[in-house]
Amino acid sequence: MSEKTTLNLCKIALPRWADFPTLELYMDQVTGLLDNYLSFMRHECDEKEKIVTPSIINNYVKQGMIPPPVKKKYSKEHLAKLVILCTLKQVMPLSSLSIILDTMLKNEKLDTVYNNFCDDFEKAVEENLVYISDKSPKYDENIETALKLSIKSSSAKLVADAILDKN
């Protein structure tokens, strides 16, 4: 892993609810903002990679994951849900994310759910950064560490799926 990637991971700071624009935004503004917020997800070798596209957002609307825009404008509610969905879509199916969000929103307001998500995500990244050594380990050690983290991620997903299946 390059030093640049490590530094980017150390700097992950998702915007909090209060950081979102108070004005509603058009699609191109939403995709640009989200692309900036989630730039840490971009692969280092592809600086032009789009994290969020209009088709992704439209798909989330069609699936009922986010409400439709009002007069083609998106609100803080849209932004918060999109950050959560785009961050977690790599590890959970959208149907599972929908169940989780719907359940969480029965008990808490979206601003609280979203801010807690940001805190939990940043804490998890910080906890996993301990696997990146300050010294330059051998390539084989890096690969073994990547495998162990992948196993940890996969097993956590299995447990999350079991929890959702149980409810």
C-alpha positions in Angstrom: 0.0 0.0 0.0 1.4 3.4 -0.9 2.1 6.1 1.6 -0.5 8.3 -0.2 -3.2 5.7 0.3 -2.3 5.3 4.0 -2.4 9.1 4.5 -5.8 9.3 2.7 -7.2 6.6 5.0 -5.9 8.5 8.1 -7.8 11.7 6.9 -11.2 10.1 6.3 -13.7 12.4 7.8 -17.3 12.0 6.6 -19.4 15.2 6.6 -21.8 15.4 9.5 -25.4 16.3 9.1 -24.7 20.0 10.0 -22.0 20.1 7.2 -24.5 19.3 4.4 -25.7 22.3 2.4 -29.0 23.8 3.6 -30.1 24.5 0.1 -31.5 21.7 -2.0 -29.3 20.6 -4.9 -29.7 19.4 -8.5 -28.4 16.0 -9.6 -25.0 17.3 -11.0 -24.4 19.1 -7.7 -25.2 16.0 -5.7 -22.9 13.8 -7.7 -20.1 16.3 -7.5 -20.5 16.7 -3.7 -20.8 13.0 -3.0 -17.8 12.3 -5.3 -15.8 14.8 -3.1 -17.2 13.4 0.2 -16.4 9.8 -0.8 -13.1 10.3 -2.7 -11.4 8.0 -0.2 -13.2 5.1 -2.0 -11.6 5.9 -5.3 -8.9 3.5 -6.4 -5.5 5.2 -6.4 -4.8 4.1 -10.0 -8.0 5.8 -11.4 -8.2 9.4 -10.3 -11.2 10.0 -12.7 -13.3 7.1 -11.3 -16.8 8.2 -10.4 -18.0 7.1 -7.0 -21.6 8.2 -7.6 -23.3 8.6 -10.9 -26.8 9.9 -11.9 -27.7 6.3 -12.9 -26.8 5.0 -9.4 -29.0 7.7 -7.8 -31.9 7.1 -10.1 -31.6 3.4 -9.4 -31.8 4.0 -5.6 -34.9 6.1 -6.2 -36.5 3.4 -8.4 -35.8 0.8 -5.7 -37.2 3.0 -3.0 -33.9 3.3 -1.2 -34.2 7.1 -1.3 -37.2 9.3 -1.9 -37.7 10.9 -5.3 -36.3 14.4 -5.6 -38.8 17.2 -5.2 -38.8 19.4 -8.4 -35.5 17.7 -9.4 -33.8 18.8 -6.2 -32.2 16.7 -3.5 -32.2 17.5 0.2 -30.0 16.7 3.3 -32.1 13.5 3.6 -31.0 12.3 0.2 -27.3 13.2 0.9 -27.2 11.3 4.2 -28.8 8.2 2.8 -26.6 8.3 -0.3 -23.4 8.5 1.8 -24.5 5.5 3.8 -25.6 3.5 0.8 -22.6 4.3 -1.3 -20.2 3.5 1.6 -21.8 0.2 2.4 -23.0 -1.1 -1.0 -19.7 -2.9 -1.4 -20.3 -5.2 1.6 -24.1 -5.5 1.8 -26.9 -6.0 -0.7 -29.2 -3.0 -1.1 -32.1 -5.0 0.3 -30.2 -5.6 3.5 -29.2 -1.9 3.7 -32.8 -1.0 3.2 -33.9 -3.1 6.2 -31.2 -1.7 8.4 -32.0 1.9 7.5 -35.8 1.5 7.8 -35.4 -0.2 11.2 -32.9 2.4 12.5 -35.2 5.2 11.4 -38.1 3.8 13.4 -36.2 4.6 16.6 -34.1 7.6 15.7 -34.2 10.7 13.5 -32.1 10.5 10.3 -29.6 13.2 11.5 -28.8 11.0 14.6 -28.6 7.8 12.6 -26.4 9.4 10.0 -24.0 11.1 12.5 -23.7 7.8 14.4 -22.9 6.1 11.2 -20.1 8.6 10.4 -18.7 8.1 13.9 -18.8 4.3 13.7 -17.3 4.3 10.1 -14.4 6.5 11.0 -13.7 4.5 14.2 -13.7 1.3 12.2 -11.2 2.7 9.7 -9.0 3.9 12.5 -9.1 0.5 14.2 -8.1 -1.2 11.0 -5.3 1.2 10.3 -3.3 -0.6 13.0 -2.7 -3.3 10.3 -0.6 -0.9 8.3 2.9 -0.8 9.7 5.1 2.3 9.8 8.0 0.2 8.7 8.1 -1.2 5.2 7.1 -4.9 5.5 7.8 -7.4 2.8 5.3 -7.7 0.0 4.2 -11.2 1.3 3.4 -9.8 4.7 1.2 -7.1 3.2 -0.6 -9.7 1.1 -1.2 -11.9 4.2 -2.5 -8.8 6.1 -4.8 -8.0 3.2 -6.1 -11.6 3.2 -6.7 -11.5 7.0 -8.6 -8.2 6.7 -10.7 -9.7 3.8 -11.5 -12.7 5.9 -12.5 -10.5 8.9 -14.7 -8.4 6.5 -16.3 -11.5 5.0 -17.0 -13.1 8.3 -18.5 -9.9 9.7 -20.8 -9.8 6.7 -21.9 -13.4 7.4 -22.8 -12.5 11.0 -24.6 -9.3 9.8 -26.6 -11.4 7.3 -27.5 -13.9 10.1 -28.7 -11.1 12.3 -30.9 -9.8 9.5 -32.2 -13.2 8.7 -33.1 -13.8 12.3 -35.2 -10.6 12.5 
